[in-house]
Amino acid sequence: MDASLLTAPPALRELATGDAPFAGTLRAGDPPQLWTDAASFAASAAWAAEAADHLLTAQDSARTDEGTWVVLPHCPVRLTDLVERGGCRSAGAITTVIVSALRGAAQADALDADDGRWWVTAEGRPVLALTGTSSWREETRALLERIAVDAGEAQAELIHRVLATIDDARLLRREGEALEDEIFREAAAAPLDLAPPAEPMTPAADPLRRSPVARDTRGAGLLADIVERVVDGAIADRMRGAAASAGAVIARIRSRRSSAPTQARTVERPRTRQRAVAVAAAAAAGVIVVGVLWPAEDGDPVEAAPRSSPAQASTPGAPQPVPAEASPAPTPTGDPLHAGAALIALLAECDDDDCRTSRWEAPASAQPIAAASEEYEVDLVDEYGGVAALRVTGQDRTQIVVIVRQNDEWLVREVYDLADQP
């Protein structure tokens, strides 16, 4: 094999031109990236772009045994769709769109490009993709006219001046920079929020979206909510008491851990990113609750067998009960964030190969998830129908866990360190 060839990151899904600016393969990473055929991208005027931060341009190129690829930022949504659903109404977001329109127009004019469409990267940055057969200038004009409806008086007046400017390439070159200065004086730019509008809910409606303080003090409620997601109502009623007890155990374990000095974490995570905070002790308690009360094959709930205690001495010579062989907890189902966090917790509890391989798509590839060996967090990086990428952030290591849905359950496909990716 040619030593210069790269091994591509795991494929998440294939994207057609309706799902992305260019057809290609979305590959795992943080964030994921789009790998498109180099020959196809060469037909775009963006191939010749340099230092054009508001055009969709190549981040990298790669040569594998399957060919040569251009690596592009993942653009999960078109800007027109984001505007229509109300994602650009704040003054900061409006500034971002106006300035992007000015710069993107100037950069497209410099390449003599006529066709293109606006997309938004996973980081919330608008970029003009110079592809397709529709006029980017007409789309830009329509976008600006639409956001002017939500803008304040001062920003609306600036938008109308931008509309006149982008229609004249010479005027754009002459006055674009001064106009930008006025736009920034009115409001600082802010990344666009890609999260879809949330439905109204009570604070307890989704336990994984509570504030960190609420998560720390409501362990029993968290377990009860998880229980109700994975079992039917009758069994859930019987499990509430067990969940409350588990919550007390979690509080004690956390108290012991918090008594030791720890280094404060100062990195802020994006508020729009879905997050499951998976403390290993809490996950273990959740697995115990779900595992011991899971319905038997005949549908009746299985009673939890009493656990022996060091304080309970057995009578010498008395017959001892033969412990029943424990069955493994079921592989998690449901949405990828909750199911993935539960799956990672189950794997963290595995102490033999049979337990571990039963939760991998390819048993021969099974391995421990090193980042989940102690306290850790699980973030949903992205989901793609039957495949999802989760980031597991441990105390000393961060890994990506790719999970795949098969027969209504989630299995691990691959685990890798972020630093392993090209």
Phi, psi and omega in degrees: 000141179294123183295340181279350181284142179264156170265120184291146173300163181303138177283133179261314173189162176272137181243130175271173183295338176284339181261348184204162179300323178231144175293144179173197182247125175278123184243151186296148178170183180229090003276171175299158180231153179264124175258116180240152182299131184299324180295324179291318181292333181296340178284348180273144176297339180294345178303326183265003184286144175227132178052043180250086188285351178247014166250151176282107183236167183292134172274330184194173172228157183212144176241122178240180178289354178259355179141194180251135188233151170254131182261121184243156172298144175286125179245096187282347186211146174281146181297323179298321179293319180295319179295317183295328180270010173085023183273004183228043185264340181287158180299321179294318178294321179297318176302316180302315182293317182298311182294321177299320179297316179298310184290317179298321179296316180296319181289324177291320177299322181296336179260005183056037181268136180253330187252145178169167179219151181271133175232173178233131179287169179297339178272001179087027180252122177291136177223144178265116178269116183276078182207169180087194183234007180260153184286124177292331182293319179293319179294320179298317179298316180296321178297314181294320178297325180289315182286340177298333179296324182267353184278156172288175186301315183293316180292324178298321179295322177294322179299318180295326176290323177295320179302317179291328184287316185288346177282347183231106185301321180291319177295323179298316179294325185280322189244356185301315184294317179295323179293322176302315181302319179294321180297315181291330177293330181285319180197139177289149180287153178218146177299148178284142181271113183274350183293135177294154180303132180277143175286146179302136179208159175284159182304332182269003186294324179231103187296337183274000178248011177287166175293159179304322180296317181297322180295322183290331187256003182231046181302318181296318179296322179298313180295321179298319179294319178295319179304315183290343177282335190244358177227167180281173188298319183297316180290324180300322179300319182287340185270348185299321178296317178296321179296321179297318178297318178299324179299322178294319178299317179301315182300321180292318180296318180294323180297318179295320180291322184287345179287340178275145180295135178227157178274129182292142176269130186247356183280124177276138177258151181302134180294334184278349180282130177292140184222141170239112178277114187247090174282132189303319181296317179296319179297319180298317179297320179297320179296319180298313182299311182291319185293314186285338181254011180293141183301142174285179185298330181276003175096348180276145178294145179267127179289145177288128179288138179297138181265140180289152180236147177303334182282346182263111180267135179279151180286127182301134177082348180286145178295134181262137178294142177277119182295138177288145179293126183286135176267145182294149176298147182296150176292133186298148173237179176105199184290154189296329181292306182292315181294321179295318178297319179293320179297317179296322178295319178299316180295326179295334180273348182294134176237014176211163184293324182298318179297317185288314184292336181291348183245017176246145177297316176246101185307327181294340181268358187300139179204158176293153174267098189299325182293341182260021183284335177231223177284143185202168174237149177241123177244141172276111179285312178190160177226149189219060180076255183268007180227142178219151177245126180243141174257125178253113183255106178265188182290325184235004188203145176234131181229155170259130177247117178264122180244152183228141181269125178223125178052048176066019173223157182259135178233156178279130175262318185201149175228131178208154175286144179300325182291347181283346187274146178291000000 
